Amino acid sequence: MIVPGRPGESNRVLSAEEAARQRVEDDSPNSADVAYARMMIEHHEQALEMTELAPDRVESTKVGKLAERIAAAQGPEITAMKGWLKSHGKSERSEGHDHGSMPGMATEAQLAELRSAQGKAFDELFLTLMITHHNGAITMATDVKGQGNNIRIEEMADEVVAQQTSEISRMRDML
């Protein structure tokens, strides 16, 4: 294994045994990891709020099934993020954070419009808002991968990117 040297120093070559004895990298959470978990909880909660509207309003069974899949995925992710925060001694919410500033969040006016929509109008608005919502989650996940330090948060961010990229593609096909 080649280990890069510090600036101005040569690389070192380690045997497999030496590499195994090297100290494991510290992945203690930093402020970006904690902020991501807190924000993604709120972000996913809004997605659940939107999916809860679908059963009584959708026209397309495909949109209804999509809403069910989103809810089935994001509910457990919220639980996992809450558990991660608790295991690191962090509260679920930060004081004074305005979730409206998060990428992809629907405004209260957009949510009110979605609540009043029915049939095809609901389907189109739901898909449009959820595509924007998912793009926002991908932005947040990509950001934490560059700024965070914790491997579990990085894994959760990878899952968000993979799942929501796939769902965006499906939703665009439904529009």
N, C-alpha and C positions, 0 to 999 in steps of 0.2 A: 504494500500500500504506500502510495506517495502522499506525504503530508506537506502542504505548502508551508514555506517558511514565512516569517514576518517580513514586512517590507525591507528590502535590502539584504535579506538572508537567503541562503540556498534552501531548496526543498530537502526533506528527509525521507528516507525509505525505511518503512517498518515491516517487520515480518508479521504474519497473521497473529502470532502469539503476542507480539508487542502491541499490535493494534487492539486486540481484545482487552489488554490491560489498561489501555488509555482511558482516562476518566470520561464517563458519559457526559455529553453536552448538557449544560443546564438549560432546561426548558421551562423554568419558572415563569408564570404568567406576568406579562407587563400590562401597562395601562391600555394598550391597543387591544389585547386579548379580552380584558374585562369589559371594555366599552363595546366590543363586537358582540359578546354574549348578551349583554344587556340590551343593546339596540336590536339584535336579531330576535330576541324574545318579543319585543314590542312589534317588530316588523311582521313576524309570523302571526301574532295575535290579530293584527289587522287582516291578514289573508284569511284567517279562520272566520273572522267577522263577515268577510265577503262571501266565503263559501257557504256559510250558514243560510244565506239568503237564497241560494240556488234551488233547493228542492221545490219551493213554492212558486218560483218565478221562471225557470228555464223553459224554453221550447224544445231545444235540442237535447236528446238523451246523451249525446257525446259530451256536451258542455256539463251536463249534470254529473256524468261519470268522472270527468276531469276534476270538478269541484270536490267530489268525494275523495279522489286520489290525493289532491293537494291537502285536504284536511287530514287524511290518514297519515301523510308524511310529516306535516308540520307540527301536529300535536305532540308526537313523540320527540321531535327535535326541540321543542320548547322545554319539555321535561328534562331532556339531556342537558340543555344549556343551564337550566335552573340548578340541576344537580351539580354541574361543573362549578358554577359560581359558589354554591354552598360548600363544596369540598375544598374550595380555596379561600373560604372565610369572607366572601364578598356578598353584598346585598344584591337583590335582583334588580333594583332600580337605582339609578343615580339621581341625585337631587338636582332639580332645575333643568333637566334635559328636555328639550322640545323635540318630540319625535317627528313633528312635521318637517323638520329639516333633514330627515333621513331620505336617501335616494329612493324613489319609487313609491313613496307613501301617497295614498289617495287623500285628497282634501276632504273636509267635512261636507262640502258642497257636492263633490263627486260621489261620496258615500250616500248622501241623501238622494241623489239622482238614481243611483243603483237600487236603493231601497224602494223607490217608486216605479221602477221599470218592470215590465212584464214581457214574457215571450221573446220574440226575436230581438227587440230593443234591449232587453236584459242580457241576452246572450252576447250581443256585440259589445255592450258596455263592459260587462264582466270580463270578456276576453281582452279588451283594450286596456282596462285598468290592471288586470292581472299580468299582462305582458310587461307593462311599465313597472309594476311591483316586483316581478321576478328580475327584471334588468337591474333594479335598484339593489336587490339582495346580492346579485352577482357582483356588482360594483363594491358593495361592502365586504364581501368575501374575498375578492381580489385584493382590496386594500389591506385587510388584516394579514393576508399571506405575506405581504411585503413589510408590514410593520410589527406584527405580533411575534411572540417568542415561544408559545406553547404548542406542542405537537398535537394535542387533542383538539385545540381550537383550529389548527391548520387542517386536520382531518375533517372536522365538521364543515369548514369553509370549502374544502374540496368537494364534499358531498353536496353542498348547496349549489356550487357551480355546475356540477355534472347533472344533477336532477333538474334544476331549474332551466338550464340551457335546453335540455331535451323537451321539457314542458313548453317552453317558448316556441319551439319549432312546431309542436303539435297545435298550440293555440293559433299560431299564424295560419296554419292550414285550415283551421275551422272558421276563420274570418271571411 
